[in-house]
C-alpha cells in the first residue's frame, strides 16, 4: 500500500478497461476504504526554550516543536497539533516559523478547536529533523494551560494528496504542574517584624507525593526566636524552615490527589516573623513552587496575600510647656513604608489622656495635605483622615493645636518611649495594626505630691528646707530638681551637700542658689525613685521671705525637673508652709508704772489675711496676776477685748482668755490669747486693747531688749511661731 496511505474514496484510485468488445476510459473508483499510516512524523517533541524564565501554567512561553518526517513533506501539506488548554492572543494571526533562518512554515491558531495549524510551503526532506520555534520574536506565542501539562498531545498530518494521518503522538519534554491561582497566604497578627501564624491555602492540579516538596519563598521573613525545633509537624504535613534563603518547605504526610484543597496553619509559636518593613498586597516576591514528579511548578507569585504596612519612623512630641494633666500642642511625625490615599486614616492611641470628644476642621502639615482631626474620649484615640495622597517613604509632620476640648496629657505624665502610645492606619496599600511609636517624648509628673517644708518656718530667718515628692518617672544621676523661691534671700552658693532620702535607700545631691533669679537647683548624684525628699541644711543660709509666705500668692513657689525619663516644666508647689508675719508689732500701757495695774494695747499691721476664728497669742514676760501673786493662775478667765482694724467701719470684739499661767519662780509671765470673731484683711493696722480690771500687774522694770512681748498665731493663711515684737516700751 502507498506509504502515505489512502483516503476514503480516493480519486487517485481509478479503473479503465481494454477489451475486444470495446474499451472503457479511466474512471475513479467510487468506493474505497481509508488506509492510514503511522511513523510519518517520528520523535515529535515539544519543549520550552528560555532557561531564565521556566514555563509556568497559564503563562505565555517560548516553545519549540521538533519532529522528523519519514518522507518528504512539500508545499500545501498541513500539520495540525491539538493543544488542549493552550491559548493565544493572536487568534487569527499567521506568523512565519524559521528553521535555520529559512522560513518554511506559516502558523495559525484555532481557539475553538485548540489547534495549532502549520502550513508547509517549502520542501521538508525525509529523515531530517525539523525544528520550529514559537516565540514573541515572530509575533506569535502560546499561553500554557492554566491547569498545567500532565499528558501528551496529538497531531494530524493532512497531506495535499493522500489520506490524513491522525493521532500522531506528540510528547511534551516537560510536565508542568499548576495551583491555578488558588494559593493564598494570611498572617495573624498582620504586624511587621512580629511573629505571626501563617495560613496557607491552595489546590494542586497534579499529584503530589509524600516525597515531593512544596516550597514557599518568603524573602525578608525571619525566624529570630527559636521557640522550638526547626521542623513543625501536623497531621497534614511536616514543615521545615531554612534561614539561609528564607524558605518554608512542606512535605505532605500522604499523597495529595489532583484537585484536593489544602488549608495549613503554621502557628506563631514556630517563630516565623514578617519582614521588618511589612509586605505589599499580593507581593510578587512571595512565591510557591514544587518539584512534584507529576508536574513541577517553578517559583510562581502567590496570587493572594495581604498588605502589611510599616512605619519606618514615628514620633509623638509635645510643644513646650508639656505639663502633665494639661493640654499641649501635639506634634506627630511619621514616615510610612507605604503610600496613603485620600480617605485613609491614622489613629493615634493616647491612653490616659482626657478631654471631651472633639472634632476640628482641616489641619495641614508640612506636605500641605489637609487632615480632618477628631478626638474620642471613649476610646482615647486621636483620628486623622487624610484629604490627599502621601507617597511612600515621605516624611509627614502634623501639629494638632491645643484648643478647647483637645486631649489633655495624663496626670501621671508619660514615660520615655511609652509603649502604650500607639499609631495605626487602615491604608489600602498596607494597613498597620496599633503599634508603639518609635519615639514618645517623656513628660514627667509629680502628680500633685510636691511639697516644701521649712524649719523653722519663721519669716526672715534662715531655715532648713526639705523638698519632697513622689515622681511617676525615675530619676538618674545627673537629673535636676529646681525650685523657684521668690522672696527667699541668701548669698549665692554652689556645691552644698544635701541628703536625699527615698524608698529603699539614701544618696546625696549638690545644691546651688542664685539670688538674682531666686532659683535653687539640686543635682542628684545617683538614681532615686519612689517617695523622694531632698534636705538643704539650715547652714546654707537660705532665709524665709521677710514678708512671709502667702497662700494663693501672685508669685508662688514653683518646682520643675530636668529628667531623662520625663521632665516637668515649672508648676506651682502644691504643699508649702504658710508663714505669717505681723509688721510694726508693739505693746503699750495706759499706766506705765512698775508693779502697777494698766490697760494693755497690742498693735500690728497684718502681713497676711487673718481668718475669722484664728487665735492671736501674746506672751507678756514678767507680768503677774494680782489676784494670785504667789501662785499659778490657770486659764479659763474669759474677757472681752476691743479690736480696731484701721479702715474698717467700727471696732469689733475678740473673745479672749488666759492660755498660760504666771510662774513667780521663773517669771515667765502670762499669755493672752484672742480668738477673732471677724477676719482681718492683709495690710490692715490693728489695735487690741485689754482694760486693767483684768488684773495684770507690770513688772518691777521693763527694758526694750528684755523681750517683753512675743506673739504667734495659728492663722491658716500664715502661721506665726512665737516671734519677738518690733517695739516695747521702757
C-alpha positions in Angstrom: 0.0 0.0 0.0 1.1 3.5 -0.5 3.4 4.9 2.1 1.1 7.9 2.8 -2.0 5.7 3.0 -5.2 6.1 1.1 -8.0 8.5 1.8 -11.6 7.2 1.7 -13.0 7.1 -1.9 -9.7 8.5 -3.1 -10.0 10.0 -6.5 -6.5 8.8 -7.1 -7.7 5.3 -7.4 -9.1 4.7 -11.0 -10.1 1.9 -13.3 -10.2 1.5 -17.1 -11.0 -1.5 -19.4 -9.3 -2.6 -22.6 -11.5 -5.3 -24.2 -12.1 -6.6 -27.7 -15.7 -5.9 -27.3 -14.9 -2.3 -26.5 -12.7 -0.1 -24.4 -13.8 1.9 -21.2 -12.0 5.1 -20.4 -10.3 5.6 -17.0 -12.8 6.2 -14.2 -12.5 6.9 -10.5 -13.2 4.0 -8.2 -16.4 5.0 -6.4 -15.9 3.1 -3.2 -12.6 2.5 -1.5 -11.6 2.3 2.3 -9.2 4.7 4.1 -5.8 3.3 4.6 -3.9 5.0 7.5 -0.2 5.0 8.2 2.0 5.7 11.2 5.5 6.9 11.8 5.2 9.7 9.3 6.4 12.2 11.9 8.8 10.5 14.2 10.0 11.8 17.6 7.5 14.7 17.7 8.5 16.6 20.9 7.5 20.0 22.3 9.8 21.7 24.8 10.3 25.1 26.2 13.2 27.4 25.4 14.1 30.1 27.9 16.0 28.6 30.8 15.9 32.0 32.6 12.1 32.0 32.5 10.9 28.5 33.2 7.4 27.6 32.0 4.5 28.3 34.2 1.0 27.2 33.9 -1.2 29.9 32.4 1.7 32.0 31.3 3.0 32.6 27.7 6.1 30.6 26.9 8.5 30.3 24.1 8.1 26.8 22.6 10.0 24.6 20.3 8.4 21.8 18.1 10.7 19.0 16.8 9.9 16.1 14.6 11.5 14.0 11.8 9.3 13.2 8.7 9.8 9.7 7.3 9.0 11.0 3.8 9.3 14.3 2.0 6.8 17.0 3.1 6.0 19.6 0.5 4.1 22.8 -0.2 0.4 22.5 0.8 0.9 19.8 3.4 -0.6 20.7 6.8 0.4 19.6 10.3 -2.3 20.2 12.9 -1.3 19.9 16.6 -4.1 19.6 19.2 -3.0 21.6 22.3 -6.0 21.4 24.7 -6.0 24.2 27.3 -3.5 26.4 25.4 -4.4 29.9 24.4 -3.1 32.6 22.2 -3.8 36.3 22.0 -3.2 36.1 18.2 -6.2 34.1 17.2 -6.3 34.8 13.5 -2.7 35.9 13.1 -0.4 33.9 11.0 3.3 34.1 11.6 6.3 32.6 9.8 8.3 30.0 11.5 12.0 29.9 10.8 14.2 26.9 10.7 17.9 27.7 10.5 17.0 31.1 9.2 14.8 29.9 6.3 11.1 30.4 6.5 9.3 27.2 5.7 6.0 27.3 7.6 3.2 29.7 8.3 1.3 29.2 11.5 -2.2 30.0 12.8 -4.2 29.2 15.9 -7.8 28.0 16.1 -9.0 28.9 19.5 -12.3 27.0 19.2 -10.6 23.7 18.4 -7.3 24.5 20.4 -5.4 23.5 17.2 -2.1 24.9 16.0 -2.1 25.0 12.2 1.3 24.7 10.5 1.1 25.1 6.7 4.3 24.0 4.9 5.3 26.0 1.8 8.8 24.5 1.3 10.2 21.0 0.9 11.0 19.3 4.2 13.1 16.3 3.2 12.5 12.9 4.8 14.6 11.6 7.7 15.7 15.2 8.5 14.9 16.7 11.9 12.7 19.8 11.6 12.7 22.4 14.4 10.2 25.2 14.6 10.1 27.9 17.2 7.0 29.7 18.5 8.1 32.9 20.3 7.3 36.6 20.6 10.1 37.4 18.1 7.9 36.2 15.3 4.8 37.8 16.8 3.2 34.5 17.8 3.3 32.7 21.2 1.0 30.5 23.2 0.0 30.5 26.9 0.3 27.2 28.7 -2.9 25.6 30.1 -4.0 27.1 33.4 -4.1 23.6 34.9 -0.7 22.7 33.7 0.5 19.9 31.4 0.3 16.4 32.7 -0.4 14.3 29.5 0.9 14.2 25.9 -0.7 15.9 22.9 -1.5 14.6 19.4 -1.1 15.8 15.9 -2.7 15.1 12.5 -0.9 15.3 9.2 -3.1 16.5 6.3 -1.0 16.0 3.1 -2.1 17.9 0.0 -2.5 14.5 -1.6 -3.1 11.3 0.2 -5.0 10.4 3.3 -4.8 12.3 6.6 -2.7 10.7 9.3 -4.3 11.3 12.7 -3.2 10.5 16.3 0.4 11.2 15.8 2.0 11.1 19.2 3.3 14.5 20.4 5.4 14.3 23.6 6.0 17.2 26.0 9.5 17.3 27.2 8.4 18.7 30.5 5.3 18.1 32.6 4.1 21.3 34.2 2.1 21.4 37.5 -0.4 24.1 38.5 -2.0 25.6 41.5 -4.3 27.6 39.1 -4.2 30.9 41.2 -5.7 29.1 44.2 -2.8 29.9 46.6 -3.5 32.4 49.4 -1.4 33.4 52.4 -2.7 35.1 55.5 -0.9 36.4 58.6 -2.1 36.7 62.2 -1.3 39.1 63.6 -0.5 41.1 60.4 2.2 43.1 62.1 5.6 43.9 60.5 8.6 42.4 62.3 6.3 40.4 64.6 6.0 36.6 64.9 2.8 35.5 63.2 0.9 32.4 62.3 0.8 31.7 58.6 -2.3 30.3 57.0 -1.7 28.7 53.6 -4.5 27.6 51.2 -4.0 26.0 47.8 -5.5 23.5 45.4 -2.9 21.4 43.4 -3.9 20.1 40.0 -1.3 17.4 39.9 -0.4 14.6 42.1 1.9 15.5 45.0 3.7 12.6 46.6 4.9 12.5 50.2 8.5 12.7 48.8 7.7 15.9 46.9 8.3 19.3 48.4 6.2 22.4 48.3 8.4 25.4 48.9 7.3 28.9 50.0 9.9 31.6 49.2 9.4 34.3 51.7 12.1 37.0 51.3 12.9 39.1 54.4 10.7 36.8 56.6 12.8 35.6 59.5 12.7 33.2 62.4 14.5 35.2 65.1 13.3 33.4 68.1 14.0 29.7 68.3 10.9 28.6 70.2 11.3 25.0 69.2 12.8 22.7 66.6 13.4 23.9 63.0 10.7 21.5 62.0 6.9 21.7 62.7 4.6 18.7 62.3 0.9 18.5 61.8 -1.4 15.6 60.7 -1.3 17.1 57.2 2.3 17.7 56.6 5.8 18.4 58.0 7.2 21.9 57.8 10.8 23.0 57.9 12.4 26.4 57.7 15.6 27.5 56.0 17.3 30.6 57.4 19.8 30.8 54.6 17.3 31.6 51.9 14.1 32.4 53.9 12.2 29.4 52.6 9.5 27.2 54.2 9.4 23.6 53.0 6.3 21.5 53.3 6.2 17.7 52.9 2.8 16.1 52.7 2.2 13.3 55.1 0.3 11.3 52.4 -0.2 11.5 48.6 -2.2 14.6 47.6 -4.6 13.9 44.7 -5.2 16.3 41.9 -7.8 18.9 42.8 -7.5 18.4 46.5 -8.0 21.6 48.6 -5.5 22.2 51.4 -5.5 24.6 54.3 -2.4 24.6 56.5 -1.7 26.9 59.6 1.8 27.2 60.9 1.4 28.7 64.4 3.2 31.8 65.6 5.0 29.7 68.2 7.0 28.3 65.3 8.7 31.7 65.4 8.4 33.0 61.8 8.3 36.8 61.8 7.0 39.0 59.0 9.5 41.4 57.2 10.6 44.3 59.3 9.2 46.7 56.6 5.9 44.9 56.1 4.6 43.4 52.8 2.7 44.7 49.8 -0.6 43.3 48.7 -0.1 40.2 46.5 3.6 40.8 46.7 5.2 39.2 43.6 8.4 38.2 45.5 6.4 35.8 47.7 6.3 32.6 45.6 5.3 29.0 45.7 7.0 26.1 43.9 7.1 22.3 43.9 9.2 19.6 42.5 6.2 17.2 42.1 7.1 14.5 39.6 3.6 14.6 38.2 4.1 18.3 37.3 6.6 20.6 38.9 5.8 24.2 39.4 8.5 26.8 39.1 8.5 29.7 41.5 5.2 31.4 41.0 3.9 34.5 42.7 1.4 33.8 45.4 -1.7 35.5 43.9 -3.4 36.4 47.2 -1.5 37.8 50.2 -2.4 40.8 52.4 -0.6 44.1 52.5 1.0 44.8 55.9 2.2 48.4 56.3 5.0 49.7 58.4 6.1 53.0 59.8 9.8 53.5 59.0 9.8 56.2 61.7 7.2 57.6 64.1 7.4 60.2 66.8 4.9 61.9 69.1 6.1 65.1 70.8 4.6 68.0 72.7 5.2 71.6 72.2 6.6 73.2 75.4 5.4 73.6 78.0 4.2 70.0 78.3 2.6 69.8 81.7 1.0 66.6 83.0 -2.7 67.0 83.3 -2.8 70.0 80.9 -3.4 70.5 77.2 -0.4 70.8 74.9 0.1 71.0 71.1 0.7 67.5 69.8 3.4 67.1 67.1 3.1 63.9 65.1 5.9 62.9 62.7 5.9 59.7 60.6 7.4 58.1 57.6 5.4 55.2 56.2 6.7 52.4 54.0 3.5 52.6 52.0 1.5 55.3 50.4 -1.5 56.9 52.0 -4.5 57.6 49.8 -7.3 60.2 50.2 -9.7 58.9 52.8 -7.1 56.8 54.6 -7.0 57.4 58.3 -4.4 57.2 61.0 -5.4 56.5 64.6 -3.2 57.6 67.5 -3.9 55.8 70.7 -3.4 58.1 73.7 -4.4 56.1 76.9 -4.6 58.2 80.0 -5.3 61.4 78.0 -8.5 63.2 79.0 -10.9 65.7 77.5 -14.3 65.7 76.0 -14.9 64.4 72.5 -13.9 66.9 69.9 -13.5 67.4 66.1 -11.5 70.0 64.3 -11.6 71.5 60.8 -8.8 70.5 58.4 -5.3 70.6 59.9 -2.3 70.8 57.5 1.2 69.6 58.0 4.4 70.0 56.1 3.1 68.4 53.0 0.1 70.7 52.7 -2.2 67.7 52.8 -5.3 68.6 54.9 -6.3 66.2 57.7 -9.7 66.1 59.5 -8.8 65.5 63.2 -11.1 64.2 65.8 -10.7 63.1 69.4 -12.8 60.4 71.2 -12.8 60.4 74.9 -14.4 57.0 75.0 -11.6 55.3 73.1 -8.8 57.8 74.0 -8.0 57.9 70.3 -7.0 60.8 68.0 -8.2 60.1 64.4 -6.7 61.8 61.4 -8.4 61.4 58.0 -6.2 62.3 55.0 -7.6 64.7 52.5 -4.9 63.9 49.9 -2.2 61.4 48.9 1.1 61.0 50.6 3.8 59.0 48.8 5.5 56.1 50.4 8.7 56.9 52.4 7.7 60.5 52.5 8.0 62.2 55.9 4.9 63.8 57.2 4.7 66.3 60.1 1.4 67.3 61.6 0.7 69.7 64.5 -2.6 69.3 66.4 -3.1 72.5 68.3 -4.3 72.8 71.8 -7.9 74.2 71.7 -11.0 73.8 73.8 -11.8 70.1 74.0 -8.3 69.0 72.9 -7.0 66.0 74.8 -5.0 66.8 77.9 -1.9 65.0 78.9 -2.2 62.2 81.6 -2.0 63.5 85.1 0.7 60.8 85.7 2.7 62.1 82.6 4.3 59.8 80.0 7.4 57.7 80.2 10.1 57.8 77.6 9.0 55.8 74.6 5.9 54.6 76.4 4.7 51.5 74.5 1.0 52.1 75.2 1.1 55.2 72.9 0.3 53.7 69.5 -0.2 54.5 65.9 -2.3 52.6 63.3 -3.7 53.1 59.8 -6.2 51.5 57.5 -4.2 52.4 54.5 -5.3 50.4 51.5 -1.7 49.9 50.4 -0.8 48.4 53.7 -2.8 48.7 56.9 -0.9 48.8 60.2 -2.4 47.5 63.4 -1.8 49.5 66.5 1.9 49.6 67.1 4.0 51.6 69.5 5.5 54.9 68.4 9.2 54.5 68.0 9.7 57.7 70.0 7.4 59.2 72.6 8.5 62.3 74.4 8.7 61.7 78.1 6.6 64.0 80.3 7.3 63.9 84.0 4.8 64.3 86.8 4.9 64.7 90.5 1.2 64.0 90.4 0.4 66.7 93.0 2.8 65.3 95.6 5.4 68.1 95.6 5.8 69.8 98.9 8.3 72.2 100.6 8.9 72.2 104.4 10.8 74.8 106.4 12.4 74.5 109.8 11.8 76.9 111.4 9.0 78.4 109.3 9.7 81.9 110.5 9.8 85.0 108.3 13.2 86.5 107.8 15.1 83.6 109.4 17.4 81.1 107.8 15.8 77.7 107.7 16.4 74.1 106.8 14.5 73.4 103.5 13.1 70.0 102.6 11.5 69.4 99.2 9.6 66.1 98.8 7.7 64.5 96.0 6.7 61.1 94.7 7.6 61.2 91.0 6.0 59.0 88.4 9.2 58.8 86.5 12.6 57.5 87.6 15.4 59.9 88.5 19.0 59.1 87.5 22.3 60.5 88.5 22.7 64.0 86.9 19.0 64.7 86.8 18.0 68.0 88.3 15.2 69.3 90.6 14.7 73.1 90.5 12.8 75.4 92.9 11.8 79.0 92.2 11.6 80.6 95.6 10.5 84.3 95.2 11.3 86.4 98.3 13.8 83.9 99.8 17.2 85.5 100.4 20.7 84.4 100.9 24.2 84.7 99.4 24.8 82.8 96.2 26.3 79.3 96.9 27.1 76.1 95.0 28.2 72.6 95.8 26.3 72.4 99.1 25.9 68.8 100.1 22.3 67.7 100.6 20.8 64.5 101.8 18.5 62.6 99.5 16.1 60.0 101.1 13.9 57.7 99.1 12.2 54.4 99.4 14.9 51.8 99.8 17.9 54.0 100.4 19.7 57.3 100.7 22.0 59.2 98.5 23.2 62.8 98.0 22.7 65.9 95.9 24.6 69.1 95.3 22.7 72.3 95.8 23.2 75.8 94.2 21.4 79.0 95.0 21.2 82.1 92.7 19.8 85.1 94.4 19.2 87.2 91.3 16.9 84.5 89.9 15.7 83.2 93.3 16.3 79.7 92.0 17.5 76.7 94.0 19.0 73.8 92.0 19.6 70.2 93.2 21.7 67.9 91.1 21.2 64.2 92.1 24.4 62.1 92.4 22.7 58.8 91.7 19.3 57.2 90.9 16.3 57.6 93.2 12.7 56.6 92.9 9.6 56.4 95.0 8.9 58.9 97.7 12.0 61.3 97.5 13.0 64.1 99.8 16.0 66.4 99.5 17.2 68.3 102.5 19.1 71.6 102.3 20.7 72.3 105.7 20.0 75.5 107.6 23.6 76.3 107.5 23.4 77.1 103.8 21.9 80.4 104.9 18.7 80.4 102.8 16.3 82.7 104.6 12.5 82.6 104.6 11.0 85.7 103.0 10.7 88.5 105.5 7.2 89.2 104.3 6.2 85.5 104.9 4.7 83.1 102.5 1.2 83.6 101.4 -1.4 81.1 100.2 -2.6 82.0 96.7 0.3 84.3 96.3 0.6 86.0 92.9 4.2 84.9 92.8 4.1 81.3 94.1 6.7 78.8 94.9 7.5 76.8 91.7 9.1 73.4 91.0 10.4 71.8 87.9 12.6 68.8 86.9 15.0 68.0 84.2 14.9 64.3 83.9 15.7 61.8 81.2 12.7 59.8 82.0 10.3 62.7 81.8 10.9 66.4 82.6 8.5 68.5 84.5 8.1 72.2 83.4 7.6 74.9 86.0 4.5 74.3 88.1 3.3 75.6 91.5 4.3 73.7 94.6 1.1 72.3 96.0 2.3 71.8 99.5 4.2 74.5 101.4 4.1 76.2 104.8 2.1 79.4 105.1 4.4 81.7 107.0 2.7 84.8 108.5 4.2 88.0 109.8 2.9 90.9 111.9 4.6 94.1 110.9 5.2 97.0 113.2 4.2 94.9 116.2 4.1 96.8 119.5 2.8 96.8 123.1 1.9 99.9 125.2 0.5 100.6 128.6 -2.0 103.2 129.7 -0.4 103.5 133.2 3.3 102.5 132.6 4.2 102.3 136.3 6.3 99.4 137.7 4.1 97.0 139.7 1.0 99.0 138.7 -2.2 97.9 137.1 -2.5 99.1 133.5 -4.5 98.8 130.3 -2.5 96.9 127.6 -2.7 97.8 123.9 -1.2 95.4 121.3 -0.6 97.0 117.8 0.4 95.5 114.5 -0.1 95.6 110.7 -1.3 92.3 109.4 1.2 91.0 106.8 -1.4 88.4 105.7 -5.1 87.9 105.8 -6.2 86.6 109.3 -9.2 84.4 109.1 -12.2 84.6 111.4 -11.8 82.2 114.2 -8.0 82.4 114.2 -6.2 82.8 117.5 -3.6 85.5 118.2 -1.4 84.8 121.3 0.7 87.5 123.0 3.1 86.4 125.7 4.0 89.2 128.2 7.1 88.3 130.1 7.4 89.2 133.8 3.8 90.3 134.2 1.8 88.8 137.1 -1.8 88.1 138.2 -2.7 90.4 141.1 -5.3 88.1 142.4 -2.8 85.3 142.9 0.6 86.9 143.2 2.2 83.9 144.9 0.7 81.1 142.8 0.0 80.0 139.3 -3.1 81.5 137.8 -4.7 79.0 135.4 -6.6 79.7 132.2 -10.3 79.9 131.9 -10.9 83.5 132.9 -12.7 84.9 129.9 -12.9 88.6 129.0 -13.7 90.8 126.0 -11.1 93.0 124.4 -11.6 95.7 121.9 -10.2 95.2 118.4 -10.0 98.0 116.0 -8.8 97.5 112.4 -7.9 100.7 110.7 -10.1 101.3 107.7 -12.9 99.2 109.0 -16.2 100.9 109.9 -16.2 100.1 113.5 -14.4 98.2 116.2 -15.2 94.6 116.8 -14.7 92.3 119.8 -12.2 89.5 120.2 -13.1 86.9 122.8 -10.1 86.4 125.0 -8.9 84.0 127.6 -5.8 83.1 129.6 -3.8 80.4 127.9 -0.7 80.2 130.1 0.0 80.8 133.8 2.1 83.1 135.8 5.1 81.4 137.3 6.6 83.5 140.1 9.8 81.4 140.3 10.6 81.5 136.6 8.8 84.8 135.9 7.6 83.5 132.6 4.7 85.9 132.6 1.3 85.4 131.1 -0.1 84.7 127.6 -3.2 86.4 126.4 -5.0 84.6 123.5 -7.5 86.3 121.3 -9.9 84.3 119.1 -11.0 86.7 116.4 -14.7 86.9 115.7 -14.1 88.8 112.5 -11.5 88.4 109.7 -8.7 90.9 109.3 -7.6 91.9 105.9 -4.0 91.9 104.8 -2.1 95.1 105.5 -4.8 96.3 108.0 -3.4 98.2 111.0 -4.8 96.5 114.2 -5.1 97.6 117.8 -6.3 95.3 120.6 -6.9 96.8 124.0 -7.2 95.0 127.3 -8.5 97.0 130.3 -6.9 97.0 133.7 -9.8 95.2 135.6 -8.3 92.0 134.1 -5.7 92.3 136.9 -2.4 92.4 135.1 0.4 94.0 137.0 3.5 95.4 135.3 6.9 94.0 136.3 9.3 96.0 138.5 11.3 97.2 135.5 10.8 96.8 131.7 13.5 97.4 129.1 13.2 97.1 125.3 15.8 94.5 125.0 14.2 92.3 127.6 11.8 90.7 125.2 8.7 91.8 127.0 6.3 90.7 124.1 6.4 87.7 121.8 3.4 86.9 119.5 2.2 83.9 117.5 -0.9 82.8 115.5 -2.5 79.6 114.1 -3.9 81.6 111.2 -4.4 79.2 108.2 -3.2 81.9 105.8 0.1 82.3 107.6 1.2 80.6 110.8 3.5 82.6 113.0 5.7 80.8 115.6 6.5 82.8 118.7 8.2 86.0 117.5 9.6 89.0 119.4 7.7 92.2 118.8 9.3 95.0 116.9 8.9 97.6 119.7 8.5 97.5 123.5 8.3 100.5 125.9 10.9 101.2 128.6 
